[in-house]
Amino acid sequence: MQYDFDELIDRHGTLCTKWDNLTERMGRSDVLAMWVADTDFPCAKPIQEAIQKRAAHPLYGYSFVPPAFFQAACGWMEKRHGWHVEPEEVRFFPGVVPFIGVALRALTAPGDRVLIQSPVYHPFAMMIRENGREVCSCPLAFDGERYTVDFEALDRALADAHVTMMILCSPHNPVGRVYTREELERISALCIQHGVILLADEIHSDVVYSGHKHIPVASTSPEAAMNTITCTSPSKAFNIAGLKASGIIIMNPLLRDKIDSEISRTHVSTPNAFAVAAYIAAYTQCEDYLDQMVAYLEQNRDCLDGWLRAQTPKIRLIPSEGTYLMWLDCTALGIKGDELHRFFLDEAHIAVNKGEIFGPEGANFVRLNIACPRQLMEKALGQLKQAYDKRFA
Ligand SMILES: Cc1ncc(COP(=O)(O)O)c(C=O)c1O
C-alpha cells in the first residue's frame, strides 16, 4: 500500500520521550523535537492491526516467544541482507541496550577494557562503565569530510591484552557511515587476530541510502560468524522502540551458552504482550512501508543538505550513508559543546543531541533526527536560518 509520510501527527500526551519529555531533558518545551532516535511517522498498517488485535483481547498476562518470532527474524535477514541465520541462533531480548549489559557480563570480566569507536552512540560507554568494565576509546579517523576506520590505531588498541570485546556500531550512529565489506572484513579479522569478541550493534541496518548496502559483519566469513554477536531489531525502521523487541544473533554455540546463562539471570527475557505481534508483523508484512520510508528519508536528507549549503553554509552535513540521524559539523560557527547546543535550543528552538555526548570528538557537532514530515523539517530549517542570520551571517 501507499503510505503518507507527510502527515503531521501530534504526539503530545502519549508519554513519548521525544516530545513529552522536553522540559525535563532539554529545559524547555517550546522547541521542535529532532533528537531521540524514533520517527514521527505512524507505524505501518499491519503493525497497527496486529497490536489492535492483541489489545482487543482483555487479558494481558505473561507471554512467550513462539517459533514464528524466530522464523520472522531469519526470513528478514535472508531477504533483506542475504544472510542465512538458523532459528536456534536467535534470541529474543527486550532491547539492544539492556542486551549489551548482558553480553558484557557474560563475555568479559570486571576490569576488562571494551573498545568503542567514538564519536558513537553514548549508551555504549555508559553500559561499559555501569557494568564495571573500562572504556577503550579508538576514535574514527576524520579528514574534515568523511569518517573512516583508523586501522593502525585499531590494531594497536586491540593488541592490548585487557581489551576483550569491541562494540561496533554498523551502520554508525551518529556519523552515518555504512561500512563497506572491506572495512568490515578488516575489523573482524583484527578482532579475531587479537582474541577480541565483536559485538555488532546493527539496529540501524534497515535504513540505508542509495549507493550503499548494509553487510552484516558476521556474514563476511565463517570465522567472523563464530566471533560475532549481532544485535538487530525492527524498532528503528518500523518505529516500535516502545514495544521492546530485539533479535540477538549468536552463531557460536559456546558464546550462546554463556549468553543464555546470563539471560536467565536477568529474568527479563520474556516479551510484553505486544512485542512479538509487532515484531512479526514488521518483518513479514511491512517491506513496502520500509522502502517508501527510506526513499522519503533520502529526500529529507538531500533537502537538508541543499538547504544548509545555500542558507547556513557554516553548518555542514557530514555525508550520510544510512540512519535518519544527521551529523552536523558546526566548526565554522566558532562555538561548541554546551554553547552550540544552547544555540540550537534557545535561539533556533530546535531540540538536537549535543555532539559531545557521543565522545569529545563530537564537541563541534550536533545530531539532528530528520525522521519527520518534510514540512516539520522545513519549519525547523526556517527557524535555524533566522537564528543563524542574527548571529553568524
Ligand atoms: C546504535 C543504537 N543501538 C541501540 C539503540 C537502542 O536500542 P534499544 O531501544 O533496543 O535498547 C539505539 C537507539 O537510538 C541506537 O542508536
The ligand as an SDF file (V2000), in Angstrom:
LIG
                    3D

 16 16  0  0  0  0  0  0  0  0999 V2000
   23.0850    2.2130   17.8290 C   0  0  0  0  0  0  0  0  0  0  0  0
   21.8980    2.0500   18.7300 C   0  0  0  0  0  0  0  0  0  0  0  0
   21.7760    0.9500   19.4870 N   0  0  0  0  0  0  0  0  0  0  0  0
   20.7260    0.7550   20.3020 C   0  0  0  0  0  0  0  0  0  0  0  0
   19.7260    1.7030   20.4030 C   0  0  0  0  0  0  0  0  0  0  0  0
   18.5880    1.4980   21.3460 C   0  0  0  0  0  0  0  0  0  0  0  0
   18.1580    0.1860   21.3340 O   0  0  0  0  0  0  0  0  0  0  0  0
   17.0270   -0.3400   22.3030 P   0  0  0  0  0  0  0  0  0  0  0  0
   15.9440    0.6810   22.3270 O   0  0  0  0  0  0  0  0  0  0  0  0
   16.6170   -1.6240   21.6710 O   0  0  0  0  0  0  0  0  0  0  0  0
   17.6640   -0.5320   23.6390 O   0  0  0  0  0  0  0  0  0  0  0  0
   19.8080    2.8630   19.6330 C   0  0  0  0  0  0  0  0  0  0  0  0
   18.7860    3.9030   19.7520 C   0  0  0  0  0  0  0  0  0  0  0  0
   18.9480    5.0160   19.3400 O   0  0  0  0  0  0  0  0  0  0  0  0
   20.9180    3.0370   18.7750 C   0  0  0  0  0  0  0  0  0  0  0  0
   21.0460    4.1350   18.0030 O   0  0  0  0  0  0  0  0  0  0  0  0
  1  2  1  0
  2  3  1  0
  2 15  2  0
  3  4  2  0
  4  5  1  0
  5  6  1  0
  5 12  2  0
  6  7  1  0
  7  8  1  0
  8  9  2  0
  8 10  1  0
  8 11  1  0
 12 13  1  0
 12 15  1  0
 13 14  2  0
 15 16  1  0
M  END
$$$$
